[in-house]
């Protein structure tokens, strides 16, 4: 057998080592991350122009959970558009749809990241409702020192774990295949250290625009899921997120669905995001759960 590329060797070693001694957080029910979900970010102004109508449209698709962004590290507020967000959460809850808040830390200003994570945890709607779960979107590479970035990530994650109580927490991450292809992004990504702090992992296995056709899409998603399972162990729930939805052809959407189905261990699935998911996207997701258009 020929010599493996260095990037593959490095990732394999990291993934294998990280599994040892890992155990799930185990303080909350991760069921909120199961089944069909969709995503809303802070740039989706149209979603919030009529939150109640949007919530009804989402529920009609058979969606169980909405991932709603509260802010990122470059936002002008700790919670973006809180009044409309609160109405949206209340409307989703009235439709029987759970809501997971997510924040994207940049790790450049740890005090800001901590304040915004706490704002996500403490947010209340006009009716006094709260988010059903929260997530940290661990994808920012702005801080160039990988070691410092990792230390700040772990410090933030430990605080969120301690202050979330029994509320489930999601680690929203790059997929392992991305780290294989881009070995300089986050060498030694701390999978094993994150497992005890989170209730589920959400690999953002985007292929739209970058991987053309069924085979390339299927291969990327399937390997991403295998690498993640090797990294976090057999018992941690995994929610697979594909996308960006409107950049995927019908055969690429089918490839995502087939890869998730064939993996056999994924408990939740979604396309990023609601605003870009076309009728073809919902139809592709129908075999996994939901309703056809």
C-alpha positions as CSV (number, residue, x, y, z in Angstrom):
1,X,0.0,0.0,0.0
2,X,1.3,3.5,-0.9
3,X,2.0,6.2,1.6
4,X,-1.1,8.1,2.7
5,X,-1.2,11.9,2.3
6,X,0.0,13.7,5.4
7,X,-3.4,15.5,5.9
8,X,-5.2,12.1,6.0
9,X,-2.7,10.7,8.5
10,X,-3.0,13.7,10.8
11,X,-6.8,13.6,10.8
12,X,-7.0,9.8,11.3
13,X,-4.7,10.1,14.3
14,X,-6.6,13.0,15.8
15,X,-10.0,11.2,15.3
16,X,-8.8,7.9,16.7
17,X,-7.2,9.5,19.8
18,X,-10.2,11.6,20.5
19,X,-12.6,8.7,21.0
20,X,-10.8,7.3,24.0
21,X,-12.5,8.1,27.3
22,X,-15.2,10.2,25.7
23,X,-18.7,10.2,27.2
24,X,-21.8,12.2,26.3
25,X,-22.9,15.2,28.3
26,X,-25.9,13.2,29.5
27,X,-27.7,15.9,31.4
28,X,-30.4,16.7,28.9
29,X,-32.7,14.9,26.4
30,X,-31.3,15.4,22.9
31,X,-34.6,14.5,21.2
32,X,-35.1,18.1,20.2
33,X,-32.3,17.6,17.6
34,X,-34.1,14.5,16.1
35,X,-36.1,14.4,12.9
36,X,-36.6,17.1,10.3
37,X,-35.3,20.6,11.0
38,X,-34.6,23.9,9.2
39,X,-32.5,26.9,9.8
40,X,-33.0,30.7,10.1
41,X,-30.1,33.1,10.4
42,X,-29.8,36.8,11.3
43,X,-29.8,37.8,7.6
44,X,-33.3,36.3,6.9
45,X,-35.2,39.5,7.1
46,X,-38.1,38.2,5.1
47,X,-38.7,35.4,7.7
48,X,-39.2,38.0,10.4
49,X,-41.5,40.4,8.5
50,X,-44.4,38.1,9.4
51,X,-43.1,35.7,12.1
52,X,-46.5,34.0,12.6
53,X,-47.1,33.3,9.0
54,X,-43.5,32.0,8.6
55,X,-44.0,29.7,11.6
56,X,-47.2,28.3,10.0
57,X,-45.4,27.6,6.7
58,X,-42.6,25.8,8.5
59,X,-44.9,23.7,10.5
60,X,-46.8,22.7,7.4
61,X,-43.6,21.1,6.1
62,X,-43.5,18.7,9.0
63,X,-40.5,20.4,10.6
64,X,-40.0,19.4,14.2
65,X,-37.2,21.9,15.1
66,X,-36.0,25.3,13.9
67,X,-32.4,26.4,14.4
68,X,-32.6,30.2,14.9
69,X,-29.5,32.3,15.0
70,X,-29.5,34.9,17.8
71,X,-26.2,36.7,16.7
72,X,-22.7,36.2,15.6
73,X,-19.5,37.9,16.8
74,X,-19.9,40.7,14.2
75,X,-23.5,41.5,14.9
76,X,-24.3,44.9,16.2
77,X,-26.4,43.5,19.1
78,X,-26.1,40.6,21.5
79,X,-29.5,39.4,20.2
80,X,-30.4,40.6,16.7
81,X,-34.0,41.8,16.2
82,X,-35.2,40.4,19.6
83,X,-38.8,41.6,19.3
84,X,-39.4,39.7,16.0
85,X,-37.4,36.7,17.2
86,X,-39.5,36.5,20.3
87,X,-42.7,36.5,18.2
88,X,-41.2,33.9,15.9
89,X,-40.3,31.6,18.9
90,X,-43.8,32.0,20.4
91,X,-45.4,31.3,17.0
92,X,-43.3,28.2,16.5
93,X,-44.1,26.9,19.9
94,X,-47.8,27.4,19.2
95,X,-47.4,25.2,16.2
96,X,-45.7,22.5,18.2
97,X,-42.2,23.3,16.7
98,X,-39.2,23.4,19.0
99,X,-36.5,26.1,18.6
100,X,-32.8,25.8,19.0
101,X,-30.9,29.1,19.4
102,X,-27.4,29.3,18.0
103,X,-24.5,31.7,18.3
104,X,-21.4,32.0,16.1
105,X,-18.4,33.0,18.3
106,X,-15.4,34.5,16.6
107,X,-13.0,33.7,19.5
108,X,-11.3,37.1,18.9
109,X,-13.1,38.8,21.7
110,X,-13.8,36.2,24.4
111,X,-15.7,38.6,26.6
112,X,-18.1,39.4,23.8
113,X,-18.6,35.8,22.9
114,X,-19.4,35.0,26.5
115,X,-21.8,37.9,26.8
116,X,-23.6,36.9,23.6
117,X,-23.8,33.2,24.6
118,X,-25.3,34.2,27.9
119,X,-27.8,36.5,26.1
120,X,-28.9,33.4,24.1
121,X,-29.3,31.4,27.3
122,X,-31.3,34.1,29.1
123,X,-33.5,35.2,26.2
124,X,-37.3,35.2,26.9
125,X,-40.1,35.8,24.4
126,X,-43.0,38.2,25.1
127,X,-45.0,35.3,26.6
128,X,-42.1,34.3,28.8
129,X,-41.0,31.4,26.7
130,X,-37.4,30.3,26.3
131,X,-35.4,28.4,23.7
132,X,-35.8,24.6,23.9
133,X,-32.1,24.1,23.3
134,X,-29.0,26.1,22.3
135,X,-26.0,25.6,20.0
136,X,-22.5,27.0,19.4
137,X,-21.6,27.3,15.8
138,X,-17.9,26.3,15.9
139,X,-16.8,27.4,12.4
140,X,-15.0,30.7,12.7
141,X,-11.4,30.7,11.7
142,X,-10.8,34.4,12.2
143,X,-8.4,33.9,15.1
144,X,-5.3,32.6,13.4
145,X,-3.7,31.0,16.5
146,X,-5.2,27.5,16.5
147,X,-4.0,26.8,20.0
148,X,-5.6,29.9,21.4
149,X,-8.7,29.4,19.4
150,X,-9.1,25.9,20.9
151,X,-8.6,27.1,24.4
152,X,-11.1,29.9,24.0
153,X,-13.6,27.5,22.4
154,X,-13.3,25.0,25.3
155,X,-13.6,27.8,27.9
156,X,-16.8,29.1,26.3
157,X,-18.2,25.6,25.9
158,X,-17.6,24.8,29.5
159,X,-19.4,27.9,30.6
160,X,-22.4,27.2,28.4
161,X,-22.5,23.6,29.7
162,X,-22.5,24.9,33.3
163,X,-25.1,27.5,32.8
164,X,-27.5,25.7,30.4
165,X,-28.7,23.4,33.1
166,X,-30.7,20.6,31.7
167,X,-31.2,22.4,28.4
168,X,-29.7,20.4,25.5
169,X,-26.6,21.9,23.7
170,X,-25.5,21.3,20.1
171,X,-22.0,21.6,18.7
172,X,-22.4,22.9,15.2
173,X,-19.1,22.0,13.4
174,X,-17.2,21.6,10.2
175,X,-17.4,18.0,9.0
176,X,-14.3,15.9,9.3
177,X,-14.0,15.7,5.6
178,X,-13.5,19.4,5.4
179,X,-10.6,19.1,7.9
180,X,-9.1,16.3,5.7
181,X,-9.3,18.6,2.7
182,X,-8.1,21.7,4.5
183,X,-5.6,20.4,7.1
184,X,-4.5,24.0,8.1
185,X,-8.0,25.1,9.2
186,X,-8.0,23.6,12.7
187,X,-5.3,21.0,13.3
188,X,-6.1,18.9,16.3
189,X,-9.7,19.9,16.5
190,X,-10.7,18.9,20.0
191,X,-13.5,16.4,19.3
192,X,-12.8,14.4,22.5
193,X,-12.8,17.4,24.7
194,X,-16.2,18.6,23.3
195,X,-18.1,15.3,23.6
196,X,-18.7,15.7,27.4
197,X,-19.9,19.3,26.9
198,X,-22.5,18.8,24.2
199,X,-25.6,16.6,23.7
200,X,-25.4,16.4,19.9
201,X,-23.1,17.2,17.0
202,X,-24.3,18.9,13.9
203,X,-21.8,18.6,11.0
204,X,-22.5,21.3,8.4
205,X,-21.8,19.1,5.4
206,X,-22.3,21.7,2.7
207,X,-21.8,20.5,-0.9
208,X,-23.9,23.0,-2.9
209,X,-21.7,24.7,-5.4
210,X,-18.6,22.8,-4.5
211,X,-19.4,19.2,-5.3
212,X,-21.0,18.5,-8.6
213,X,-23.3,15.6,-9.2
214,X,-24.6,12.6,-7.2
215,X,-21.4,10.7,-6.6
216,X,-19.3,13.7,-5.4
217,X,-22.1,14.8,-3.1
218,X,-22.8,11.4,-1.7
219,X,-19.1,10.7,-1.1
220,X,-18.5,14.0,0.8
221,X,-21.5,13.6,3.0
222,X,-21.0,9.9,3.7
223,X,-17.4,10.3,4.6
224,X,-18.1,13.3,6.7
225,X,-20.6,11.3,8.8
226,X,-18.2,8.4,9.1
227,X,-15.4,10.6,10.3
228,X,-17.6,12.3,12.8
229,X,-18.8,9.0,14.2
230,X,-15.2,7.9,14.6
231,X,-14.4,11.1,16.4
232,X,-17.3,11.3,18.9
233,X,-18.0,7.6,19.4
234,X,-21.1,5.4,18.8
235,X,-23.5,6.9,21.3
236,X,-23.6,10.7,20.6
237,X,-26.6,11.8,18.6
238,X,-25.7,13.3,15.2
239,X,-27.9,15.8,13.2
240,X,-26.7,16.1,9.6
241,X,-27.1,19.5,7.9
242,X,-26.7,19.8,4.1
243,X,-26.9,22.8,1.8
244,X,-26.8,25.4,0.7
245,X,-30.2,24.2,-0.4
246,X,-30.8,26.3,-3.6
247,X,-27.3,25.6,-4.8
248,X,-28.0,21.8,-5.1
249,X,-29.4,20.1,-8.0
250,X,-32.2,17.4,-7.7
251,X,-29.6,14.6,-7.9
252,X,-27.4,16.3,-5.4
253,X,-30.3,16.7,-3.0
254,X,-31.1,13.0,-3.4
255,X,-27.4,12.2,-2.8
256,X,-27.6,14.0,0.6
257,X,-30.7,12.1,1.6
258,X,-29.3,8.8,0.5
259,X,-26.0,9.3,2.4
260,X,-27.9,10.2,5.6
261,X,-30.2,7.2,5.1
262,X,-27.3,4.8,4.4
263,X,-25.3,6.0,7.3
264,X,-27.9,4.5,9.6
265,X,-26.8,6.4,12.8
266,X,-28.0,9.9,12.0
267,X,-31.1,10.9,14.1
268,X,-31.8,14.4,12.7
269,X,-31.4,16.1,9.3
270,X,-31.9,19.5,7.6
271,X,-31.0,21.7,4.8
272,X,-29.5,25.1,5.3
273,X,-31.7,27.2,5.3
274,X,-35.4,27.8,5.3
275,X,-35.2,30.8,3.0
276,X,-33.3,28.9,0.3
277,X,-35.0,25.5,0.5
278,X,-37.1,25.2,-2.7
279,X,-39.9,22.7,-3.4
280,X,-37.3,20.3,-4.7
281,X,-35.4,20.5,-1.4
282,X,-38.5,19.6,0.6
283,X,-39.4,16.8,-1.8
284,X,-35.8,15.4,-1.4
285,X,-36.2,15.4,2.4
286,X,-39.6,13.8,2.4
287,X,-38.2,10.2,2.6
288,X,-36.4,11.2,5.8
289,X,-39.5,12.8,7.3
290,X,-41.8,15.7,6.6
291,X,-44.3,16.4,3.9
292,X,-44.1,16.7,0.2
293,X,-45.0,20.1,-1.4
